[in-house]
Amino acid sequence: LKIEGMTCPSCVGGIEKKLNALDGVEIKVSYPEGIGLLSVKGDASLKSLIGKIEDKGYQVTEMDKERASTDTPTLSAANNGQQLHVVIIGTGSGAFACALRAVENGAKVTLVERKPMIGGTCVNIGCVPSKIMIRAAHIVHLQQQHAFDGIKKQKPVIDRKQLLAQQQARVDELRAAKYESILESNPNITLVKGNARFKDANTLIVDQDHGDFTEIKADRFLIATGASSSIPPISGLAETPYWTSTEALEAESLPEHLIVIGSSIVALELAQAYLRLGTQVTLLARSSILFREDPDIGSELHKILEAEGMSILAHTQAEAVSYKKGMLSSGKFTIKTTKGQTLISDQLLIATGRPPNTNSLALDQAGVSMGKGG
């Protein structure tokens, strides 16, 4: 059987468990090849067995034995009969999705990662932890703002350290399930740690610790290096302990007053989360909220956030930032704006965009030109 729609090696176990529990039925599924070898003794019909697999959300077509052994879709036909070698720079969700598809089609894949942990932004410092934090903040908001007369509204006691521990445990769990397990179970995907840069169009150099490096030649290269926080050139900012979204998601305590510089999605979701968790929040928007994505929605969202208690300074930019460390307490940020305002806060979050991580790849050595945005 040709089985399409499997997204990770754990899909194999689900199919095999369901069919092998039936009398006289045995199936062995190959995730890389997308094929199931089915043996039936007794009265079970092939149509009904295929239906049981399709009930789990997969697409199944019947192949005869000869085709199953000779017509497995591969990338070797386009590479003079040799197994194609694909190098993917990055280990985020995009990188792994492409790695799995390449392996399904017969390639071997090398992943290159510069950071200690694999998984990229989404699972480690992006989508997963932010949505957990936002959900917790929403629960706090509902306890104080719901519309049910028979339920007493109350301000809950918040243990930020405990929330963070639960959040990080879920991050670790999902990284293991969706990324690390794939490396462990798929011999056609290997991982190399280090900083990647191109030597030429067919060669990648991976710089490692202590001056060591690995040179990798491949048939195809995929750049899936993600993005990092953009830091605006504000006078004095670099000398302060400001937050990016990473630090905001990993903070063990809630600041009394948080100033957020930015007006797009990351800035807004973190600003609202901290607001609902009990922090006073002031947001500085260079233009208006969501002016790039959807100004109409931004206009309504501006009203909603102000109604929740957020202070929003539209068409306002930070001109200079300074920080003074406290003797007995946390320090204070001082932000001077282009409108002559002076703002004081306990913490400063910079969320002004995320440019791609391409500057260190030496793409010009591979004959690749980059635009202004990288």
Summary of the structure (lengths in Angstrom):
residues: 374
radius of gyration: 26.1
end to end distance: 44.2
largest distance: 84.4
contacts: 1119
relative contact order: 0.11
helix: 37%
strand: 25%
